């Protein structure tokens, strides 16, 4: 795993106090993060528990900064790749042909078309105000007040029994 301790040393020391932090750990951790290592994988590399990694980040600002810088460069690479996938890209390639026992190599330019899923993900994150799935709907009346409803009934064609009943109800 790392040069810090072998498996036989781990058996000897048990699960006691973790290794003492050393300044060179920051540089090593930065390089590992640039390669995509997670905090858990850093713990495996340094042969310590993940809680020790958290403690080192809290106690040693240079270690925390190294992890942030290492992870940031990887995030930027993923962001560039997502953008390229969203808009499409071309790259130089080579086509190999086999005809009548002869192998021929021909340089070509291949094109990867834009990916609508990547474009939507990009737009939702970069322009969420215009592209997000969630839409806000107002459930209020003018100027934020309550919604008022109004019903009108035409009684001109109502049977006489209905009109008498309504008149008796109004009189009460």
Secondary structure by P-SEA (a helix, b strand, c coil): ccccccaaaaaaaccccccccccaaaaaaaaaaaacccaaaaaaaacccaaaaaaaaaccaaaaaaaaaaaaaaaaaaaaaaaaaaacbbbbbbbbbbcccbbbbbbbbbbbcccaaaaaaaaaaacccccccbbbbbccccccccbbbbbbbbcccccaaaaaaaaaaaac
